[in-house]
Amino acid sequence: MSSDVMVSAELAGPAPRGSAGVLEAYAHSVMNTFGPPKRVFVRGEGCYVWDADGRRHLDLLAGIAVNALGHAHPTVLAAVTGQISTLGHVSNFFATPAQVALATRLAGLTGDDDAKVFFTNSGTEANEAAFKLTRMTGRTKIISTEGAFHGRSMGALAVTHNPKYRAPFEPLPGEVTFVPYGDAEALAAVVDETVAAVVLEPIQGENGVVVPSAGYLARARELCDAAGALLWIDEVQTGMGRTGSWLVHTAQGVRADVVTLAKGLGNGFPIGACIATGRAATMLQPGSHGSTFGGNPVAAIAGLAVMNVIERDGLLDQVTATGEHLVSVVMGLGHPLVSEVRGRGLLRGIVLNADVGPAVADLALEAGFVINAPRPHVLRIAPPLVVTPAQLDTFVEALPGLLDAASGAAS
Ligand SMILES: *Cc1c(COP(=O)(O)O)cnc(C)c1O
C-alpha cells in the first residue's frame, strides 16, 4: 500500500478509545449546537449501524430520512468511488455529464418538460434558493404555516415557524405570515395579489409527521393560481420515494412552481435541489444565485445511483407495502399509550397519549434501535426504504416494553 493511501480510520486519528474518548473530544472541539451526541457510530451496512463499542443498532431513522438505500449500498459506493476517481469537482464555470443527467431526471419528476434545476448541498440551501427565486416575482410577501420547518439559514429560518429557533435571530428577511397548517380556509384568507409565494411541506416531518387533509395541496394550488403567487413545495423530507412516490404533491396531481429536495437524494452524500417549473423555471438568471459545490459530479452521481436503484428494485411500491405493514403491526399491539400511526410510506409518526417520546427514543437506543421523537408525544420512524417487514417487527416486538418502561419512569 502506498504511503499516500490512508484508510478512513487512520484519518480519524489516534487509535479508537471507544465511545467515551470520542465524546470527550467532541465536547471539547465541536460546537454545542446539537447537545451531547447519544452514540458514536463507526460503521454501517444495510439497515444496521455499529457504535464505537461494537454494539449493533437497527437504524430506523436513516440519518433523518437520508440513507434511503441503507448504509454502504454497493451501487452508490461504486458510483461515488468511480466518479471521484475520474473527476471530483470542477465548479459551475463548467458542466459535467453527471450533473446534467441528474438535472434532467429531477426536472422530469415534475411532469413539466421545461422544468429546471438549481443544485445545492443541503435542504436549507435548496429553500434559500427558492426564497430568492420568489423575490423575482417583484413581490415580497410569503405565506408559511405553523409548525413548518424549512431550515436554519436566515432565509430558510424566516419561513420556519418554531419561535425557539427564530427569536434570537430576528429580524429575519421577508414579510412572512404563518397560518395554521392543513387549514385551506386560513390560506384562502391571506393569499391575495400581494403574495409572492406560499411555502408548504406536503407532510410536516419535523413537526411530528403531520398529514394535512386530502385536497389541501390542490386548494393551495388554486389559491396561488388565482392570486398569481408561486406554490413552493418543500419535499426535502418527503421526497425521493420516502412516502412511496417520488414526490407527494405530484402523486396528488398537484403542480408546484418550486420544489425543494435534499435528504434522501444522495443517500448521505450531501446534495440538494431547487426545481422550478413554468414561468418560475427562468426567474433566476446569471448573477442572481450561485454555489461553488452545488451540482458537484460526485454528489450528482450519488443522486443518479439512488434514483436508479429505487426504480430498478421497485422500491416505491415496496415502501408503500412496508409502511402499511408497520402501521398494522403497531396498531395491532393495542397498546394504551399509542393513539395512532400517521404519515405515509416510510415516513411515520407513532403518536403517543403522553409526552414520553424522548424517553422511549433513549430506551430504544439502549435496546439497539435508532428512532427519534420530533415532538414529545411523537416517535418518528423513517428507516432506509429497503427495510424489511421482519426488521420492523423486531422493533415493534420491543415497543410495548419500551413504552411501559418510559411511562413507568415518567409516573
Ligand atoms: C431537513 C429539512 C430541511 C433542511 O434540510 P438540511 O439538509 O438540514 O439543510 C428543510 N425542509 C424540510 C422539510 C426538512 O425536513
The ligand as a Tripos MOL2 file, in Angstrom:
@<TRIPOS>MOLECULE
LIG
   15    15     1     0     0
SMALL
NO_CHARGES

@<TRIPOS>ATOM
      1 C1        -34.4100   18.6820    6.9860 C.3       1 LIG1
      2 C2        -35.3170   19.6240    6.3260 C.ar      1 LIG1
      3 C3        -34.8310   20.8390    5.7940 C.ar      1 LIG1
      4 C4        -33.4150   21.2840    5.9660 C.3       1 LIG1
      5 O1        -32.5300   20.4410    5.2860 O.3       1 LIG1
      6 P1        -30.9730   20.4420    5.6830 P.3       1 LIG1
      7 O2        -30.3630   19.4710    4.7180 O.co2     1 LIG1
      8 O3        -30.8880   20.0460    7.1040 O.co2     1 LIG1
      9 O4        -30.4560   21.8070    5.4640 O.co2     1 LIG1
     10 C5        -35.7280   21.6470    5.1130 C.ar      1 LIG1
     11 N1        -37.0050   21.2950    4.9680 N.ar      1 LIG1
     12 C6        -37.5110   20.1530    5.4630 C.ar      1 LIG1
     13 C7        -38.9510   19.8100    5.2380 C.3       1 LIG1
     14 C8        -36.6900   19.2800    6.1740 C.ar      1 LIG1
     15 O5        -37.1800   18.1680    6.7080 O.3       1 LIG1
@<TRIPOS>BOND
     1     1     2 1
     2     2     3 ar
     3     2    14 ar
     4     3     4 1
     5     3    10 ar
     6     4     5 1
     7     5     6 1
     8     6     7 2
     9     6     8 1
    10     6     9 1
    11    10    11 ar
    12    11    12 ar
    13    12    13 1
    14    12    14 ar
    15    14    15 1
@<TRIPOS>SUBSTRUCTURE
     1 LIG1         1 GROUP 0 **** ****
